[in-house]
Structure formats: C-alpha cells, structure tokens
C-alpha cells in the first residue's frame, strides 16, 4: 500500500475549497463533480440550483435545464439518490439498471401487460408525463406508498430505474418520460456496458472526485452502490494499491483522494468570499468529515417537526473563505427574498472584510434568485439585518426594483 500523504486540517480545507469552488461554467461543474444531487424542494431554488450557483458566476435558478434538456449534456439518473449526471457516463452507469432490477423484477413479472402497454404508448405518442397515459389503473392497497396508488406511475418508475425510459424534460418539476433510445445519443446508448466490477471501481473513483477527500468508512448512503460494504472495501483497497487513489492522513483520520487533486495545494488559494451552500452539496455529503475538517456540525432539518428544529426548515450553510461562519434560513416569496433566521457559528467575529463579502454574496444570491427585494425578520441581529437590507436595496436599485 502506498505511504499516506500527511496533511493538516488547514491543508485539507484549502484543497477542498479550491477543488469545489474554483469558478467554472455549468458543464464544468458536471465534469468536476460528475453530477449534482437533485431535490425538488425549492424555497430558494432547488438543491441542484444551489450547488451550481456556489460554483458558477452569474448562475440563475433553472439554468441547469438547458444543459439537461436541450444540450443533452446531462440526464436524470440514480446516483447518490436522484441526481443529474453527465450524459457521456451512461455506459458506466448502466450498472445501476442491473442493481435496481433486483428491486423491480417482481413488478415486471406481475404486470407484463401494463409494462408493454405503457411502452407502446410512448412509442406511439412521444414524451408523456405519468398522468397523460391512457393506461391508468388504481391500486387502492398502494395508497400512501412512495409512488402512490397508480400502477402506471409505479411501472414508469421501474422502467426509469432500469434504463428503459428516461426523463425527456420536466414540467413544474414532474418527469416527462420518453424511451431511452430516443433521448440518449446512440454513441452512449449503444456502447458496450462495463462489467459490474469495472463499473463499481469507476463509481468509487467518481465518489472521491465528487467529494475531494473521502473517508473509507463514509456512510452507505454516500456510496449508494449495489455491492456489499466488504466488496466495496476490497475494490477500494485495489484502487489504492494501484495508485488510482492515495491514502491521506489528516490529524489522526484516514481519507483517500485522487492523486491529481493534491496539485491544488501548489496553486494560490482562492480569494476569500462568502458563499451560500446547498444542504446536499458534495462538500457536505460526509457530515462527519465536515465536522472533523471544518468543525462544522451540519444537520438538515427539513424533515424534522417544527418544534424540534434548532436552525430552521431550510437553513443553508454560509462559508467565508475556508471556514463555515453562519447558517441562514430563508424563502423566496414572489420576488422577495424573505430571511427568517441568521445564526453565526461559535467564535465568529465579523470584521470589515467579512461584512463586505456578505454584501457581495447577498447581491449575487438575489440575482441568482431573480429577486428584487429582501426582507429580514426582526429576530435577526441588527448588524446582520442592516447589511442584508442594504445589499438587497442596492440590487433592487440596479434591477429597477
């Protein structure tokens, strides 16, 4: 096994911030991270929008749709949960279709006529949302299940997970389905699939590329692979032995990284700026690593009962340079950015540079949201409230708001 590279936490933070936040365009984010996690909740844009705005100067809510549904550089797929991933990776990702077939094979066996009828409708009528199919059978016993009581919806999800149909586009967040062979370019659709072993190795490498520094014991949800933990660890060991991944020791903890990422330590650090991060940003996929490296204990409370929340429904992490400095809970209501709560991290004492960075970040975030006004709840500390309102007023003047 190669000797571990020794890094300090400060080194690790600098490497990760450079890896994640060196500015690029939307295709560049997909190339750097492999994809972004999709989540339909959108109090301030969706999770995938938030991931992209933190990395792409000038990004606006919804800009991803052109990349996915017009340029076809990305497509909806299962990765670490539902995601948008690179179109060119279809051959490597077909392993997910095999893994998911284990779950959906019983439905295919029980309802073969429904499967063929639904596929025939797509062949004859073109892209359709689940509600537009003529074939509609309700199964009352499925009421309350994840996909509801409609057999057509269940069959479509089974076909989607197993690669027979894909998302042609979305309408108000809902999938419009089409046959995979009509959406996936032939050079990818007809390419020879990789073996399970080759695909799994590729996915393990991609997880490290997405996160930057990854603990071998990171939780199963982060890996989201159809192999056992023991099989994954064996393949991880092979990749380390072959030099495809390097072991990294960071103040008593073992991580792995792609060798090329260490070169980021030789380039000047990014200019410190304030960023609002997505709750499911790749930098936060491994919450234990975020706690170890950044001393940031992040909990996404969106599914907690209101009385159990400490920070708020959709509190976003706020970074300044290489440090998490605050959390903000907010909503876009019409064209107004409503800021419900702001909490500084322990030990943060804002100076002039941080206040200036916050003003710039608020202005950029409002442009991302297409908001023309900001309103701040009275419970927010007065200095923060004044900065947020001042920055928001400046944007409103610029846009004629």
C-alpha positions in Angstrom: 0.0 0.0 0.0 1.4 3.5 -0.9 2.5 5.6 2.1 -0.1 8.0 3.3 0.3 11.7 2.5 0.2 13.8 5.7 -1.9 16.9 5.6 -3.0 19.3 8.2 -6.7 20.3 8.5 -5.7 23.7 7.1 -4.2 22.0 4.0 -7.3 19.9 3.6 -9.6 22.9 3.8 -7.6 24.7 1.2 -7.6 21.7 -1.1 -11.3 21.2 -0.8 -12.3 24.8 -1.3 -10.1 25.1 -4.4 -11.5 21.8 -5.7 -15.1 22.7 -5.2 -15.3 26.5 -5.7 -12.8 27.5 -8.3 -15.2 29.3 -10.7 -16.4 27.4 -13.8 -19.5 27.1 -16.0 -22.3 24.6 -15.6 -20.8 21.9 -17.8 -17.5 22.4 -15.9 -19.3 21.6 -12.6 -20.6 18.4 -14.1 -17.1 17.5 -15.3 -15.6 18.3 -12.0 -18.1 16.6 -9.7 -19.7 14.0 -12.1 -23.2 15.3 -11.3 -25.3 17.1 -8.7 -27.9 15.7 -6.3 -31.4 16.5 -7.4 -34.0 17.5 -4.8 -37.4 19.1 -5.7 -37.8 21.3 -2.7 -37.2 24.9 -3.8 -37.5 27.5 -1.0 -34.5 29.3 -2.6 -34.1 27.3 -5.7 -33.6 23.5 -5.6 -30.6 21.8 -4.2 -29.1 21.3 -7.6 -29.5 25.0 -8.3 -27.8 25.9 -5.1 -24.8 23.6 -5.8 -24.4 25.3 -9.2 -24.7 28.9 -8.0 -22.0 28.3 -5.5 -19.6 27.5 -8.4 -20.8 29.3 -11.5 -20.6 33.1 -11.6 -23.9 34.6 -12.9 -25.9 31.3 -12.5 -29.7 31.8 -12.3 -32.3 29.4 -10.9 -33.2 26.9 -13.6 -30.2 27.4 -15.8 -29.4 23.7 -15.5 -32.5 22.8 -17.6 -30.9 23.9 -20.9 -27.8 21.7 -20.2 -30.0 18.7 -19.4 -33.0 19.0 -21.8 -31.7 21.0 -24.7 -28.0 20.4 -25.0 -28.3 16.8 -23.6 -25.0 17.1 -21.7 -26.7 15.7 -18.6 -29.6 13.5 -17.7 -31.7 12.5 -14.7 -30.4 9.3 -13.1 -30.0 7.5 -9.8 -26.6 8.1 -8.3 -26.3 9.3 -4.7 -30.1 9.4 -4.6 -31.8 11.2 -7.5 -29.3 13.2 -9.4 -28.3 15.0 -12.6 -25.3 13.3 -14.2 -23.2 13.6 -17.3 -24.7 12.1 -20.4 -21.4 10.6 -21.5 -21.3 8.4 -18.4 -24.4 6.4 -19.5 -22.3 3.3 -20.3 -20.6 3.2 -16.9 -23.9 4.0 -15.1 -25.9 1.1 -16.7 -24.8 -1.0 -13.7 -27.5 0.9 -11.7 -30.1 -0.5 -14.1 -29.0 -4.0 -13.2 -28.9 -3.3 -9.4 -32.3 -1.8 -9.5 -33.8 -4.7 -11.5 -33.4 -6.7 -8.3 -36.0 -4.5 -6.7 -38.4 -4.1 -9.6 -38.3 -7.5 -11.2 -41.4 -8.7 -9.2 -43.5 -5.8 -10.6 -42.4 -6.6 -14.1 -43.3 -10.2 -13.6 -46.7 -9.4 -12.1 -47.8 -6.7 -14.6 -46.2 -7.5 -18.0 -49.2 -6.3 -20.0 -49.1 -2.9 -18.2 -45.4 -2.6 -19.0 -45.9 -3.3 -22.7 -49.0 -1.0 -22.9 -47.1 1.9 -21.4 -44.1 1.4 -23.6 -46.4 1.2 -26.7 -48.0 4.5 -25.7 -44.6 6.1 -25.5 -43.6 4.7 -28.9 -46.9 6.0 -30.5 -47.4 9.2 -28.7 -44.0 10.5 -27.7 -42.9 12.0 -24.4 -45.6 11.9 -21.7 -46.0 12.7 -18.0 -47.4 9.9 -15.9 -50.8 11.5 -15.7 -51.2 11.7 -19.5 -51.2 7.9 -20.2 -54.4 6.4 -21.4 -53.5 3.3 -19.3 -54.5 4.2 -15.8 -55.2 1.6 -13.2 -55.5 2.4 -9.5 -54.4 0.0 -6.8 -56.1 1.1 -3.5 -53.8 -1.1 -1.5 -50.9 1.1 -2.6 -52.4 4.3 -1.2 -49.7 6.0 0.9 -46.8 4.3 -0.9 -43.9 6.3 -2.2 -45.3 6.5 -5.8 -49.0 6.5 -4.8 -51.8 4.2 -5.9 -51.4 4.4 -9.7 -50.0 1.4 -11.4 -48.8 3.5 -14.3 -46.6 5.6 -12.0 -45.0 2.5 -10.5 -44.3 1.0 -13.9 -42.8 4.2 -15.2 -40.5 4.4 -12.1 -39.5 0.8 -12.6 -38.7 1.4 -16.3 -36.8 4.6 -15.3 -34.7 2.9 -12.7 -33.9 0.1 -15.0 -33.0 2.3 -18.0 -35.9 1.5 -20.4 -37.2 5.1 -20.2 -35.6 8.4 -19.2 -36.7 11.9 -18.3 -37.2 13.8 -21.6 -37.8 17.0 -19.6 -39.7 18.2 -16.6 -42.9 20.3 -16.2 -43.2 22.0 -12.8 -40.7 19.6 -11.5 -42.5 16.5 -12.7 -40.9 14.0 -15.1 -42.0 13.8 -18.7 -40.9 10.3 -19.8 -39.6 9.0 -23.2 -37.9 5.9 -24.4 -34.3 5.8 -23.5 -33.2 5.1 -27.1 -34.8 8.3 -28.3 -33.1 10.5 -25.7 -29.7 9.0 -25.1 -27.3 9.7 -28.0 -26.5 6.5 -29.9 -22.8 6.6 -29.2 -23.6 6.2 -25.5 -26.8 4.2 -25.7 -25.3 1.5 -27.9 -21.9 1.5 -26.2 -20.8 -1.8 -24.6 -21.6 -1.7 -20.9 -18.9 -2.2 -18.4 -18.8 -5.3 -16.1 -20.2 -4.8 -12.5 -16.6 -4.8 -11.2 -15.4 -2.2 -13.7 -18.5 0.0 -13.1 -18.2 -0.2 -9.4 -14.5 0.7 -9.5 -15.4 3.7 -11.7 -18.1 4.8 -9.3 -15.8 4.6 -6.3 -13.3 6.8 -8.1 -16.1 9.2 -9.0 -17.3 9.5 -5.4 -13.8 10.6 -4.5 -13.8 13.1 -7.4 -17.1 14.4 -6.3 -16.2 14.9 -2.6 -12.4 15.6 -2.9 -11.3 13.9 0.3 -13.3 10.9 1.3 -13.2 8.7 4.4 -13.2 4.9 3.6 -15.9 4.5 6.3 -18.2 7.1 5.0 -21.9 6.1 5.4 -23.6 3.7 2.9 -26.0 6.4 1.6 -23.0 8.4 0.3 -21.7 5.4 -1.7 -25.1 4.2 -2.9 -23.7 1.2 -4.6 -25.3 -2.2 -5.2 -22.4 -4.1 -3.6 -21.7 -5.0 0.0 -19.5 -2.9 2.2 -16.9 -5.7 2.2 -16.9 -5.8 -1.6 -16.6 -2.0 -1.8 -13.7 -2.0 0.7 -11.9 -4.7 -1.3 -12.2 -2.7 -4.5 -11.2 0.5 -2.7 -8.0 -1.4 -1.5 -7.3 -2.4 -5.1 -7.6 1.2 -6.3 -5.2 2.4 -3.5 -2.7 -0.4 -4.3 -2.8 0.5 -8.0 -2.2 4.2 -7.2 -5.5 5.3 -8.6 -6.3 6.7 -5.1 -3.9 7.9 -2.5 -4.3 7.5 1.3 -4.2 10.8 3.2 -3.7 11.1 6.9 -5.3 14.2 8.4 -4.7 14.7 12.1 -5.5 11.2 13.1 -8.1 10.3 10.5 -7.7 8.4 7.2 -9.0 9.7 3.9 -8.4 8.9 0.3 -8.2 11.3 -2.7 -7.4 11.2 -6.4 -3.7 11.9 -6.9 -4.2 14.8 -9.2 -6.2 16.8 -6.6 -3.1 17.1 -4.4 -1.7 19.5 -7.1 -4.3 22.1 -5.8 -2.0 22.6 -2.8 0.6 24.1 -5.2 -1.7 26.8 -6.6 -2.6 30.1 -4.8 -5.7 29.8 -2.6 -8.9 31.3 -3.8 -9.7 34.9 -2.8 -11.9 34.7 0.3 -15.6 35.3 -0.4 -18.9 34.5 1.2 -20.9 31.6 -0.3 -24.3 30.1 0.4 -24.1 26.3 0.1 -26.7 23.7 -0.7 -27.9 21.4 2.1 -26.8 18.4 -0.1 -23.7 20.0 -1.5 -20.9 17.4 -2.2 -18.7 19.2 0.3 -21.3 18.2 3.0 -22.1 14.7 1.8 -19.9 13.3 4.6 -21.1 15.2 7.6 -18.6 13.5 9.9 -15.8 14.7 7.6 -17.2 18.3 7.7 -17.2 18.2 11.4 -13.6 16.8 11.6 -12.1 19.1 8.9 -14.2 22.3 9.3 -15.5 21.9 12.8 -19.0 22.3 11.3 -21.8 20.2 12.6 -24.5 20.5 9.9 -27.9 19.0 10.3 -30.6 19.5 7.5 -33.8 19.9 9.5 -36.2 20.0 6.6 -37.9 16.7 7.7 -37.9 17.4 11.4 -41.1 18.6 13.1 -41.0 22.3 13.5 -40.8 22.2 17.3 -37.6 20.0 17.0 -35.7 22.4 14.7 -32.8 24.4 16.0 -31.9 26.3 12.9 -35.0 26.3 10.6 -36.7 24.5 7.8 -34.1 25.0 5.1 -31.1 26.5 6.8 -28.2 26.9 4.3 -24.5 26.8 5.4 -22.6 30.0 4.9 -18.9 29.9 4.1 -16.4 32.6 4.1 -13.1 31.6 2.6 -12.2 28.2 4.1 -14.5 28.5 7.1 -18.2 27.9 7.8 -19.3 31.1 9.5 -23.1 31.1 9.7 -26.4 29.5 8.8 -29.3 31.2 7.1 -32.9 30.1 6.8 -34.9 31.8 4.1 -37.6 31.6 1.4 -38.2 33.2 -1.9 -41.8 34.5 -1.8 -42.8 36.1 -5.2 -39.8 38.3 -6.0 -38.9 38.9 -2.3 -36.1 37.0 -0.5 -37.5 36.5 3.0 -34.7 35.9 5.5 -36.2 34.1 8.5 -33.1 33.5 10.6 -29.4 34.0 10.8 -27.0 32.3 13.2 -23.3 32.9 13.4 -21.1 30.0 14.2 -19.5 29.9 17.6 -16.4 32.1 17.7 -17.1 34.1 14.6 -16.5 37.8 15.0 -17.3 39.6 11.7 -14.7 42.1 10.5 -14.8 44.6 7.7 -13.8 42.0 5.1 -16.5 39.6 6.1 -19.2 42.3 6.1 -18.1 43.4 2.6 -18.1 39.8 1.4 -21.6 39.3 2.9 -22.9 42.3 1.0 -21.5 41.0 -2.3 -22.8 37.5 -1.6 -26.3 38.8 -0.9 -26.3 40.8 -4.1 -25.2 37.8 -6.1 -27.7 35.5 -4.4 -30.6 37.9 -5.2 -29.6 37.9 -8.8 -29.5 34.1 -8.8 -33.0 34.1 -7.3 -34.2 36.8 -9.7 -35.4 38.6 -6.5 -35.8 42.4 -6.4 -36.3 42.8 -2.7 -35.0 41.4 0.6 -36.9 41.3 3.9 -35.3 40.3 7.1 -37.1 39.0 10.2 -37.0 41.2 13.3 -35.3 38.4 15.3 -32.1 38.6 13.2 -29.3 40.5 14.9 -29.4 44.2 13.9 -25.9 44.4 12.3 -26.7 41.4 10.1 -30.2 42.8 9.3 -28.8 46.2 8.3 -26.1 44.6 6.0 -28.7 42.3 4.4 -31.2 45.0 3.8 -28.6 47.4 2.4 -27.2 44.9 0.0 -30.8 44.0 -1.1 -31.7 47.6 -1.7 -28.7 48.1 -3.9 -29.7 45.1 -6.0 -33.2 46.4 -6.2 -32.0 49.8 -7.5 -29.8 48.0 -10.0 -32.7 46.0 -11.4 -35.3 48.7 -11.1 -36.9 47.1 -8.1 
